[in-house]
Amino acid sequence: MPLANPAALPQYNGRQDTNDPSDARWLAHVVRLGVFPAGAIDPQAERAGRDLWRPRAHWVRQHTAEVLSVPNLMARNPGARCSAKRLVDRTPADRQGRLPEAAPVLAVTRRLAVVHGLGQPIKTLEKTVNTGLKPPPA
């Protein structure tokens, strides 16, 4: 029996019982139909690269969310529309002049600190992985 890829297995549509014998029958049926998604265990040498790429993906998602939240935060304040790219280059005093209250200035500054804080580890990780390892297939 080949190794299964659980994430790609079809769902148990309409199945009432889920015990070992019925699961075995269902898996045998899926194999007979030819839709059994085979899985594989990565070689030891490739696991280190994957373990490095996983946090990078999380960091990039978080970085993007923070960058996208800045213009939304600015749009909620009248007359303070500005792109995240422009705000990154400005000083906190410039940001304070564009926003009417201290709370939005603090919120924008916090988000930009996260953007700056995540940018360097992402670049370092990419440089490390790209020099010795190949990225995992998508």
N, C-alpha and C positions, 0 to 999 in steps of 0.2 A: 504494500500500500504506500503510495507517495505521501510526502509531507504536505499538509493542507495549509492554505493561506486563509486564516479565519476571517480576515477583514473582507475578502472577496467572495466568501461563500454566500450563496443566496439565503435569504431569511427563511425561517420556518413558517411559511404561509399556511395557515389553517391547521397546523399540527396541534393536537391536543396533548399528547403524551411526549415527554422529553426525558426518557431514561436511556441507559446505555444500549440496550438491545434495539430500541426504536431509532436512536441516533445512528447506530451502525447500519441498519437497514436503509435509512435515508441517505447516508454517505455512500453506500454501495449503489444506490439508485442514481445519485448525482454522477458517480464515476461511470456507470453504464451509459448515461446520457451524453457523456463527453464534455460536461461543463464544470468538471472538478478543477478549481483553481489551485494549481500546484504552488507550493511555497519552497523556499530554500533557506538554509542557514548560511550566512555570509562567512567566508573564510576569516580566520583570526586576524589576518593583516588588514582586511577591509573594515572590520568592526570599529577600530579606533577612529577611522575617518568619519564613519557614520555617527559615532558618539560625539564627535566634534561638531558635525553639521546640525544635529538636532537643536542644541541651544541657540545656534546662529539663527535658525528659522524662527524660533520664539522671539529672539531679540529683534529681528528685522520686523516682525509683525508688531511688536510693542513700539518700536521706533516709528513705524509708519502711522500707527494709531495716535501717537503723541503729536507727530507733525501735522496730521489732519485735524487734530482737535484745536490747534492754535487758531486757524482762521475761523472756525466755528465759535470759539470763545470771543474772538474779536467782533464777529458779526452780531453777537448778542448785546454789544455795547454801541449805542448810537454814535455815529461819526468816527468809529475807531477801526474801520476796515483796513486790513493790511495782510499781506501774505506772510506765511511762516518764514519763507526765505529772507524777506526783508527784516523780519523781527530777529532772526538769528544773528544778523550782523550788527544790530543796534545794541546800545548799552542800556542797562536798566533805567537810567535817567530818561533816555529817549522814549522807552516804553511807557514810563510814567506820564510823559507829556501827551501821549496818544490816548491814554485811558483815563476816564474821569475819576475812578476810585482806586483805592489801594488794593482791594481784594482781587479784582481782575488782573492787576499788575503782578501780584503774587502768584496767581494761578498760571499766567503766561510764563513767568520766570521759572516756576517749578517745572512746567512742561518742557521748556527749552533746556533746562538743566538735565532732564532725563534724555532728551534728544542728544545733547552733547555727551552725556555719560555713556550712552549706548553706542554712539558712533565709533569711538576708539576701539572697544573690545570687538566689535563686528569686523572692523578693518584688520585688526591684529589676527583674529581667527581666520579670516579669509586668506591673509598672507601666509600664515602657518600651514594651512591645509593645502593651498595651491602650490606651495613649494615641494611638498612631499607626497601629497595624496590627491586623488581625483575626486570631484564631487559625486555623490551618489546619483544614479539615474532617476529621473523624475517619475 
